[in-house]
Amino acid sequence: MKKFDKERVLLAVAGPVIALVSAILLTSVVLVASGKNPFEPYVLMLQQASFSDVQVLIINQASMYYLAALAVAIGFRMNLFNIGVDGQYRLAAMMTAVVGAHVALPSFLQIPFLMLVAMLTGAFWAGIAGVLKTTRGVSEVVSTIMLNAIATSLIGYLTLSNVWGVQVGNNMTTGIMKKSGWFPGINLGADVGEIYGLVFFAILAGILYWLVLNRTRFGFDLRATGASETAAAASGVDAKKMVRTAMLISGAVAGLSGLPLLLGDAHTYSLSFPTGLGFTGITIALLGRNNPVGIAFAALLIAFLDKASPALDYATPVAYEKEIATIMQGLIVFAVVISYEAVRQWGLRRQQKRVGAELAAEANNNSHKKEVAA
Amino acid sequence: MKILYGMQKPDEGTITVEGEQVAFGSPADAIARGIGMVHQHFMLADNLTVLENVVLGSEKLYGIGGGARKKIKEISDRYGLGVRPDVLVESLGVADRQRVEILKVLFRGARTLILDEPTAVLVPQEVDALFENLRELKSEGLSVIFISHKLGEVLSVADDITVIRRGTTVGTAVPSQTTPRQLAELMVGSELPTPETAESTVTDEAVIEVNGLTVHAVGGPSLGELAEPSAGGLLTEATAETAGEVKRVLDDVTFTIHAGEVMGIAGVEGNGQTELIDALIGLKHADSGSISFLGEDITAWPTRKRREQGVGYIPEDRHRHGLLLEAPLWENRVLGHVTERPNAKGFWLDLKAAQEDTRRIVEEYDVRTPGIDVTAASLSGGNQQKLIVGREMSHKPKFLIAAHPTRGVDVGAQAQIWDQIREARREGLAVLLISADLDELIGLSDTLRVIYNGKLVADADPAAITPEELGSAMTGAASGHLEHVEESTEDATDAAPEDEA
């Protein structure tokens, strides 16, 4: 950590840069193929990003993406693919909204209490997949996808008006949460908007993530299990327990990822609550290489694409489809996976060669010593 | 062997096939040249039929239907392999599978067969049948390269023997003019290592006591309750027979290792060594029997607790069990000892101390590396091993499981690792040494045991044993002969210290 190895920084940056550049180029190819200007949409989107209200939207959105991506990254660090972040997040947001609408504690208790509800719900939903994996050998990829679908139906049922739902116009909501559970934000004026207070909580979560993974025994065991399950087992890690624990933590963080919006703005869970956050989180975790700082940049980038693209539809004189941003996100996923693997292998080989070269000189000096010994 | 089959490229030297110099980039090139390999671990898909397995990957040769079936029958009849093309591979026994492997190779038009330890998994009658097949192949003009540890088998089946030791050809022999003893000497090397170990440091403080340890093969129904592990060999054999499919990978293993004692275990690979190691380190739990460590029963202890209490572990496969290949060296130094000083202070890792200590290990154990931030994968095998040895020794283990501690390690590093084990032993370390290198076993051990088929079938004094005797015990040949080994060594035990002193 102390001495910054230039090589390592280069390798760490090379992957994302190559991925982004190729994703942009490929998007331009798509634009050209559909007979559009291949560069103007980028300019338009960048212009959008210079408006403060869009910036607020981006930051707010990024905070939710960030938490969802952390949840995914915790799984990734130990070779678990938690595709169920989306289901965990939605279920947790709904449960929190319901509890928040019925329980009224003073604010300093209500907010931690709601966060706990969100974490427990997310952890519970992810824990099902963890238990299935360790007891029955069910792949967490399959079970979490299925749990996503089950979560959708469960939420649909629980928000019926004869269960916990409250109908507002055409929208099914869970009723307005008690005021003490609203998390205050930073108000930047009526035409700019409000930054969710929980944005700072997301930053805190990132620091905690880094601290636990890199500075604690538990984090080491988790990373070791991800790097080599056999070596971790031989080093004394109980693999099954580790799978369950990682799933629970991942689920708990996933559960939190809806709160910036829920406690900061929406104050109710409704049909219009965003879905797909968990899947975007996978993209972001990949792009950010499971690194808390990398994920932050990735979350901002994807949030930027999300929030700057709608303006494309209304651009003058030529309008562009805002789906260009979606195409770009998809291409980023492809490019990221390919370029990271290529850079990783290239880096390993390069290091092997370098170490070999550095030792060759030494070996030459020692070679006749060795011969005498043999 | 891997080079010959095109799986690895040679750094130097040439291969000549039928007078023509060749270079193989992949197994496909080797197959095209008529070289086929039967691997020690079969490469068959259980859920496909014999026909499908044989055709897989070479569909173009005879199609996948009738043509292929006819060809398989033809080969099978010609060499007396007795292969039925339409049965599922999962229903075949080991010997039949091996014949399918041979047929697969012949189907691809091989003129030279490489058999890697083909008899390791066979019972004696099956071995005879295999040799019958091989003679058949030979008489049809094919060449066979037969790789084996088992001296007797090599002598009975080969026309020409080449002995390889540590990567170089050390000699050739003609079976008709060679005794197993001469061959063993070639294999081990004329100069047996200096028995520095002779000054015995064995104390009478038992460090590890293993009693009636039995482990069943994974997947097989556990009949542990039925069989009485403490009963004599006769009963165990009887129950094993009635049990049918259940394989005891470790069968009633009992031994004690004292402080300052190195116990060597000799045996052909796959006779239960891996399971013994796993049971001792806690990766596998005993189906019956007990393990105690410094008088405490640790049979139910998890791996971490065992390691914390002073069980050191040099794994047989360092890539799978000993290292995180893509992690830097200092993280590898933490691996396995994450809860101990200097790596951790309570709940937190102590990065500084861990890195500092890694530098010390690199220095003291002569790990050749440009720094402690490079990944473990970028070190050579010998240096990786030195790091592991250094790591394990740094925690002052009381009991060390050393599985092939010098496998794939160059001569210099090998001597160094031996010295470290000897030194620790002088300070009262108990060592279980498992090795395929007879040199190493005889040179380092205070006592020797031979494992065969999951049982400890013989014990010996390394000062008196000959590799030949050890070899015959390793193949499980004639149990009567083993008693002779035991008797002769027991006599020798008294005499040995005087001899050496």
Interface residues (C-beta under 8 A of the other chain):
Chain A: M1 K3 D5 R8 N214 R215 T216 R217 F218 G219 F220 D221 R223 A224 A227 S228 T230 A231 A232 A233 A234 S235 G236 V237 D238 L348 Q351 Q352 R354 V355 G356 E358 L359 E362 A363 K370 A373 A374
Chain B: I281 G282 L283 P302 T303 R304 K305 R306 R307 E308 Y313 P315 R320 H321 G322 L323 L324 L325 E326 A327 E331 V334 L335 G336 H337 V338 T339 A344 F347 W348 L349 L351 R368 T369 P370 D373 V374 T375 A377 S378 L379 S380 V411 G412 A415
